[in-house]
């Protein structure tokens, strides 16, 4: 059941319109003007060309071969594994306030009109929008609570959830993998972690999918408004949920955070943003990762044979999928001081597109980078989950869920394969599928018999 849209006050509507114009409207105008001037510009094509969006890797090869650091109109980019890793690890770069590398004055203006009642996954005080020292305190508390539950201790529960989801797949040779499996496993794991009632899962899925669009630059007004409406409803629900767990705490993550005291105590806003972070980090990455893995195993059946012979490689297959087809394609940083990257000077205030997926196919690090190899010895050297102080807080959980989900999925359906062209998500930062038709020959033969 989907909750009714929250009523938006006049001031909130004005803020939404102002935020769209600053965060996305100006970018859309600049991108279209850039396409008229330089239609073959690779960065313009990455944003606007649907064919490139479907397969961006040839363009990544092109920009990586140009230089490790590229300066363009309004934004720069780092492309090689070494340069990307340096930026992610350097204390001289900050999160750019989650504003997609906008120029500094526009970032300040954007934050001034930002409506905290409709927060996105990269709006302050979310971890994705904070830098040390505030980030350090906030992340320490979240990481500690993750550690208290211990990802390894969650393994049995994840297996239970995967088994439940598999048992609910329609008794048919054909089904939509995203609808019935790759979205349901992480959704239920995160719902457990946040103490979300089962009846709220469909709403959480809808709000989360729409809200994730806010990570993309240059959204249309229609998409932006839909995303902000979704995050407004999500924030309203989280506020009510936090009030409930403060009164009646359970064993879930939000309950633990809500009952911290003393110097560790968090405000309701900080707890709500933590919920948004866990939803984004624990759900969006994993649903795309599972789907992408099935696509590449279908395209490379020899690799599935390797996994059948060596099931201990499912964890490494997860790492290789992260490397080969990163669920998060890029992120953004801003230089907080004058610094040098890959031998090139960078001035304070320069916004950078940090091209994670481009770095993950760098031939200087990965032999035959365009080959999908589940036994690749250094697959774990990818940067798909970031690095440095902003390394994905849910990385361990995403790895655990994906490796277990894939192994159990193929145990149940050993001949599983894609059966048509999936529908890709329209997002550019996140890479995955809205729907993915699959079939299994074994089930089809049984049905025919």
N, C-alpha and C positions, 0 to 999 in steps of 0.2 A: 504494500500500500504506500502510495506517495503522499507525503504531507502537503497541505495547501501552501502556496507561496506566502512567505511572510510579507506583511504590508510594509512598504518602504516609505518613510517620512519624506517630505519635500526636500529637506536638507540632504537626506541620503541620496535621493534621485539626482540632485545637483552634483553631489560628490562623485557619484558613479559616472555621470556624463563628463565631468572634468577629468577624472582619472583616466577614462577611456581616451580622451583627446590627447592627454600628455603621454600616457604609457603606450598607446597603440595608434591613435589617429595620425599623429605626426610621423610615426614610423611607416605607416601604410602609404602616406603621401610620398615620403622619401624613397621607399622601395619602388613605387610605380614610376617616379621620376628617374630613378636610377636605371630601371629596365628600359625606358625610352632612350636614354643616353648610351647605355652599355648593356644590350640584351644578353651578351655572352659572359658577363661578369659572373664568376662562380658563386659569389655570396648572394647575389640577386637571384640566381637560379636555384640555390638551395632553399630560398624562402618562397619563391613564387612558381617554380616550374613543377607541375604535378609528376612529370616523368622522373625528374631528379629526386623528388620526394619519395617516389616508389623505390628507387635505387640510387642513393646518394654517393655510393662508394667510388665510382669513377671520378666524380667531382672532388671528393676528398683526396684521391690520388693526385689530381691536378694541383690543388692548392698546397698539398704537402711538398710536392716537387718544386714549387715556386720558392719557398723559404720557410724556415721554422717560425718566423714572426712576420706577419703581414700587416701593414697599416693601410686601412681603407678610409672611406669617407664616413666620419662619425664613430667608427669602431674599428678595432684591430682584432687580430686573431692569432692564436698559437696553434700549430698544426702537427708537429712531430711529437713522438712519445717523450723525448727528453724535455722539450720546451713546455709541453702540457704539464708534465710532472713537476717541473720547476715552478711554474705558476701556482699550481695547487698546493705545493708545500711551502712556498715562500711567505714569510710574515709581511712582505712588502705588498701583498695583494689582499684586498677584502672582497666581500660578497656583492659589492655594487648595489646593496640594498634591494637585491632581487628585481631590479628594474631593467634587466636586459641590456646593460651597458649604455643606458641613456647618458647624455652629457650631464655633468655634475649639477648645473643649475636646474635642469629639468627633474633630476632625482629629488632635489629639495622641494620643488613645486609639487611633484607627484605625492610626496609624503605629506605635504601640507593639506591636500584635498582628499587623501586616503580615508575611506570610511571603515573604521575598525569593526563595525557591525557586520561587514561582508568581507572578511579577510580571505586572501588567497594563500596557497601553500608557501609562497616566498615573500609574504608581507611580514614586517616586524610586528610582534617579537618572535616570529618563527625562527628556528635555528638557521634556516636557509638564508635569512636576512640579517643575521647578527655576526659581529666580529668580536674577538677577544677585547676586553676581559668579560663582557656580559655573556658572550657565547660560551666561554669556558665554564662559568658557573652553571648555566642552564644545561649544557650538554653533560656535565658531570652528574647532575641529578638524574637526567633521563637515562644515561648509560648505566648508572648504578642500579636503577630500578630494572632495567633490562637484565643486568647481571644477576640481580636478586632472583629473577625468575629462571635465569640460565637457559640459553638457547638449547643446550644439550638436553635439559630436563623437559623441554617442550616436544622432543622427538616423538614420544609415545602419543601425545595429544595430536600432533600433526598427522601421524599415521591413522589415528582414529578418524580424523576429519576427512582425509583423503578417501578412506574406505567408505565413509558415509556418502561422500559426493559421488564416488564411482557407483554405489548401489542405486543412486537416484537418476543415473543417465538412462534415457529412454531405451527400451528394449527394441532397438532398431539398428540396422547396419550403418545408418548415416545419422550424424548429429552435429550440432555446432559446438566445436570445442570451447570457444570462449564462453558461450552462454551456459553450458552445462559442466564445464570443468575448470578451465584456466582462470576464470573470474571467481568461481565459487570457492576454490580452495583458499586463496589468500583472503577473500572476504570473510570467511568463517574463522580463520586464524586471527585476523585483526579484530573481528567482533568479540572473540573470546578475550583477547588481550585488553580491549577497551571496556569490556563489560557491557557490550551492546546487546539488547534483547533480540531474539531471533526475528521478531516481527518487524524490526527496524532495518534489517539487512538490505532489502530492496531499495529503501530510501537512501541508505548510506552508499550503496553502489551507484545510484543515479547521481547523487550530489557530488560524490568523489570524482566520477568520470567527467562531469561538467566543470567542476572546479579546477581540475588538472589542466584544462585549456589555458588557464591564466599564466602558465609557465611560458607559453609561446609569445613571441613578439608580433606586433602588427595584426592583432585580432580584429575582425569586423565588429561593428557596434552590436549586431545581433548576437554573435557568439559571446562577446564580452558581457553583455547584459545577462544572458542566460547563465554564464559562469558565475557572475556576482550574485544573481538571484539564488543560485544553488549554494554558494558559500554562506549567504545570509541565513538560509534555512539550516545549514549545517551548524553554524555558530549558535543559532537560537536553540537547536536541539542539544548541542554540547553544554550550553549554559544550564539548561534544565537538568541534564544528566549529571553534571558536576554537583549541582545543589543536592540531588538525590544521593550521590555517593558520599558527600560530606556528612549527611545524616545517617546513612546506612552503608558504610564502606564494605566492600567485598575483598576479593583477592586479586582483582584486576589491576592493571597498570595505573589507570586514572584514580582508582581508590587509594592506591599507595601514594601517588603524588599529592592527592587532595588532603591526606592526613599527615604530611610532613609538617614539622614544627620548627620554631626557632629561626635561625638564619637560613635554613633550607626551605622554609615555607614559600609556596608559590601562590600567586594571585589566581583568581578564576580565569582571567585572560591568558595567563601563561600556561595554565593547565589545558585550556581549550586549544591553544595553538600547538601544544604538545600532541593532543589528539589529532589535529590536522596533519602534523608532521608524521606521526606513526601511520596514519591512514595513507598518506602519500608515499612514504618510504617503504612501507610494508605491503601495500596493495599494488600501486601503479607499476612499480618495478617488476614485481613477481608475476602479475597476470601477463605482461608483455613478454617476460622471459620464458615462461612456459610455452606460450604460443609460438614464439620465435624458434624455440628448440624443436618443436614438432615439425615446423616448416622445413628446417634444415636437415632434420633426420629423414624426412620424407624425400628430400632432394638428394640425399646422400645415404642410400640404404646400406652401403658398405660400412658406414659408421655405426649404424644400428646393429649390424652383425658383430662389430667389435664389442659393443656394449652387451650383447647377448652372451658373448664368450667371456667377457670380463665385467660383470656387474659392479665391481668395485670402482669402475671408472665413471659412474653416474655423477659423482661430485665433480670430477674433472670436466665432464661434458657440460655441466652447468657453467663452469669457468670459461670454457671455450665458447659457449653461446654468448656469454657476457662480452667476450672479446670480439667475436665475429660479427655480431649484430646487436650492438649495445641498446638496451631498453631506454637509456637516457643518452641522447646523442651529443649533447653539449651543455655547457653551463656558462656562467659569466663571472668575471672578476674585474676589479678596478685597482689600478696601482695607487697605493696610499703614500708612496714616496718615489723619488727618482730611483730607478733600479736598472739592472742589465739582465736581459734574458737571451740566451743563445748567442752571446756576444754582441747583442744589439741594445742600444740605450732606449729606455722607456721612461717617459715623463710622468710625473705624478698626475693622477686624475684620468689617465688613459683607460678607457673601457675595453675589455677584451672578451671576445668569444673564445671560449676554451673548448676545443674540438675533440671531445673524448673519443668518439667513434673513429675519427680520423687517426688519432694517435694509436688506437687499438689495431690498426692494420699497417703500422709502420714497419717496412721490411728491415729496418735497421735493428729491430727488436724481435720480430716474429718471422721466421723462415716461411716462405710461401704464405704470406698473410691472407690471401684470398681463398685458401683451402680450409675447409671446415674439418678439423682433426680433433676428435674427442680424446685422443691420447697425447695431445700436444704437451710436451714436458713443461713449458713455461706459460701455459695458458693463464695462470693466476697472476701474471705480470701485467694484465690489463688494467686500465684506469676507469672502467665502466662505473665503478662505485665511488669515484673520486679518490682523493688522497689528502694527506695532511690533516689539519684540525677539522675539516669538514667531511672527512671520510664518512660514508653512509652509516648512520647509527643503527640501521636495520639490516646491515649487510649479512650478518650471520644468520638471521632469521630467513632472509630471502634465499640464501644458498640452501639452507636446510629444507625449506618448503619445496623449492624447485627440484632438488635432487630426489627427494622422497616422492613428490608428485609424479615426476617423469618415470621413475622406476616402477611405481605401482600401476601407473597408466599402461605401460607397455607389458607388464606382467598380466594385466587383465585383457589387453587387446594387443597381442604380439604382432599383428599385421596392420596395426593402425597406420594410416597415411592420409594426407590431405586429398580431397576429392574435387577440388575446384579452386578458383582464385578467391582468396579471402578478401574481405573489405578492410582496408587499412584505416586506422584512426587518422583523423585530419591533422593531428598535432605534428609539429616538427621537432620539438625538444624530446618528446616521448615517442618511441617507435614500437608499434605493436598493431594489433588487429582488433577491430570492432566485432568481427565475426570471422569464423574460419571453419568451413565445412570439412569434415573428416569422415572416413569410412574404414571398416575393417573387413578384410577378405574372409577371415574366419567366421565372423558373425554372418556375413552375407551368404556363405556356403551353407551354414546351419539353417538359415531362414529359407534358402532355396530347397534344401532337403526336406 
